[in-house]
Amino acid sequence: MIPLVYDQINHWGKDDEFFLALLKSLHVQIVADLGCGTGRWTTRLARYGYEITAVDPNAEAIHMAKSKDAANRVQWMVGDSTNLQTKAYDAVIMTANVAQVFLTDESWKQTISDVYRSLKSGGHFIFDTRNPLAKAWEEWEKDMTPDTAQDPATGDPLEIYTEYEGFEGDIFTFYETVKKAQTGEVLIHEKMQIRFRKQEELADSLKKAGFTQVTTYGDWEFKQASPDNKSFIFHCMK
C-alpha cells in the first residue's frame, strides 16, 4: 500500500458493501479495523455509528486517516495485532486482502491468536483473501497500463506502474512505482509481497486458534464458497 495514492485508485465497491451488510446483520457495536490503512473504510463505518479502534503499522497512512471526515470518532493506533485490547471487541475485521500480507506461518498464527484474544465471547472475526486457484496474478501481468492519480499537495498528475517478479513458494513479489506523469521523476518505488494460502489451510489455522465456527463465503455473495471463486470471505466466531 502506498498511502499517497491509495484512496485515488481504490474506490468503494462490492466488497465494501458486503462487509458492511455482514456487520449490520451481526448487530455489533465495538469494532477493531486491523490493517486500516488510510482509513478509507474505517471512517465510513464511523459515520454509521460504530465504536471503532483502527490499527495499522504504517504511520503515514494513519496520519492521512486522521485528516478525514469522521476521523475524530475513531481511536487511531500505529501498531499491529499485539496492540489489540483483550476481550474488548464485538468484531475484528480485516479488509482489502490484508490477510495476505502475513508472509510467515508465525506472523499469521500470532495475528489470529491476538484477534481471538481481543474478542469478547461470541465475537466475530471477518476477513477476505484471494483464492490461489483463481490465479489472479495472470490477469494482473497482462495489464501494463499505469493507474493515474494526482499529488494531493500540488495537483500534479501521477502515474503508478506495477512490475511483477512472480512466486517463490506461495509468496508473490511485485513492485509499485509512483512517477510524476509530466517528467517521469520517480517519487516512490516499493517492493511488495503477499502470500496466497489455500482455503483449507486458512480454515485449519483458524480452528487451531480457537474459533469454534468458521463460515466461508465466495465472491461477495452470501453463498458458501466454492473452488471456482476468486475471493474468499471468512466469518469466524469465538
N, C-alpha and C positions, 0 to 999 in steps of 0.2 A: 504493500500500500504506500502510495506517495501522497501525503496529505495535501500538497499544493494543488493537485488536480483531481483528487479522488471524487469529490462531490460532483464535479462537472461531467465526469464520464460514467458515473453510477447513479442512476435515477430510480425513483420509487417504481416498483414493479410488482409482478405477480407473486414473487417470493415474499415481499414485504407484506402484501395483503394477506397471504396465507398465515404468516407468523402472527399478525395482528388478530386474525379471526380465531386462531388456535388459543391465543392468550385470553381473548374475550370469552371463549367457551369454557375456560377453566376457572373464571371468576377469581383471579388472583389480584393482589394489590401491590405487594412489595416485590420488586423485580431487580435482579442484577443483570446488566448487559455486559458480558465478558468479551473483551476484544471489540470495544465500542467504536474504535477508530475516531473519525471526525465528528461522531455524534449525529450523523445523518438520520439514523433510525431512532436513536435514543431520544432526541428532542421531540420527535413525533409522538412517541409513547408518553412523554411528559405532558404534552398538550391533551392527551386523553385522560390524564389524571392519575397515572400510575406513580407510585413512590419508587424512584429509581436510583440505584447506585451504578455508575458506569466506570469500567476499568479497562485500561489499555496501557501497554508498556511504552507506547510512542508519545513522548512529551509534546512534540509538535502537534500531533493530532488532537491531543487533549486541549492544548492551547486554542486551537481553531474551534473545537467544540464549545468551549466556554463563551465564545463570542456570538453564538446563535440565539435566536428567539427561543424562549422557554428554558434556556440553559441554567437559569437560576433556580429551576425546580429540580435539578439533578445534582446528586453528590458525585463529583468527578474525582477520579483517582488514577494517578500514574502508577501502574503496577501490574500484577498478574493474579492468577487464581489464588495464590497464597495470601493475598490481601483480603479475600472474601471473609466476612464475619461468619462465625459459627452459628448454625441453626437460626439464620436471620431472614431468609428469603422464601417467598412462596414459589418463585420460579427463577431459574437462571437460564439465560438464553445466549446463544452464540449464532450470529447471522453471517451471511456473506462468506460461507465456507471457511470460517475461522478455524474450524476443527482440523483443517488440512495443514495449518502452519506448524503443528507439533510434529516434528520430524522423527523423534526417537520414541521408542516404546516407553521409556522412563518419563519423558515430558508429558506424554498423553496420559499415562497412569496417574501421574501427580495431579494433572489438571482435573480429571474426572473424580479423583479422590477428594480434592479440595471442593469441587462443586457439591458432591454428596454431603460432605461435612457442613457446608454452608446452608443447605436446605432445611427447612422445617420438616417435620414428619408429614408425609403426604405431599411434599413439594415436587415441583416439576423441573426437569432439565430438557431443554429443547435446542437442537442444533441441526444444521444442514451440512451435507458433504456431497461431492460428486461421485457418481458410480464409476469405478475404473473400467468396468466392462463397456461403458459407452464411449470410451476413448475420446474425450472432449478435446484433447490436445491435437488430434488430427485436423479438426476444424480450425483451431487456433493457428496452426502452422501454415494453413492455406491463405490466411488473411494478412497481407503485407501492408494494408492501408493504415497510416497512423491515425490515432484518435486526435481530436483537436480540443483545445481549451484556451482560456485566457489567463494571463498572470493577474491574480486578484489585486495586486498592488499597482501595476502600471497599465493594465488593459492590453498589454502586448499579446498577440496571438502565439499560441504554443502548439507544438506537435509532440505526441507521445508515441514512441516506437517500442515494439517488443521483439526481442530476439530469443529464440528457443534453443537451448542446449540439449535438452532431452533427459532421458532417465538414467539413473544409477539405482538399481533395485526398483523400489516403488516410489522413489523420490524424484520429482520432476523439477528441473532447474531452468529458469529463464531470466532475462534481463530487461529492465524497463529504463528508457532514456527519455528525458524531457528536454526538448530543444526550443529555442526561440525560432519561430517559423520564418521570420524575415532574414535572419543572419546565420542560422544553423548553430548558434552558440549552445553548447551543452550546459544545462543548468543542473541536472540531476542524472546520475547513472547508478542504478541499484541492481544488485543480484537478489533474486527471489527464489525460494524453494517451497514446494508443497508436497505433501505425501498423500498418495491415493491408497486408502485402506478399503478392504472388501467389507461388504455389509455384515457378513458372518463374523469377521474379526472384530468389528466395532461392537456388535451386539454382545459377543462373548466378553469383551473388556468391560462393558457397562454392567453386566451381571456380576462379574467378579468384583466390581467396585461397590456392589451392594444394592443396585437398583433392582427392584422386585418386578417391575413391569416395563417392558421396552416395546413400544409400537413404532413401526417404520412406515412412513407414507412415501409416495413416489410422485415426483414432478409437480409439486404444489397443488395436489388434489387430496381430498380426504378419502383416499383409497390405499389399500395395502400395497406396499412397494413390490415391484417385480424386477427381475434381472434386466428387463428392457428399459427401465427408467434411466434418465440422465442424472437426476438428483435424488438423494435420499434425505428425508427429514425425520430425525429421531425424536420421539417423545418418551421420556423416561420418568418413572415415578419412584420416589423414595418410600 
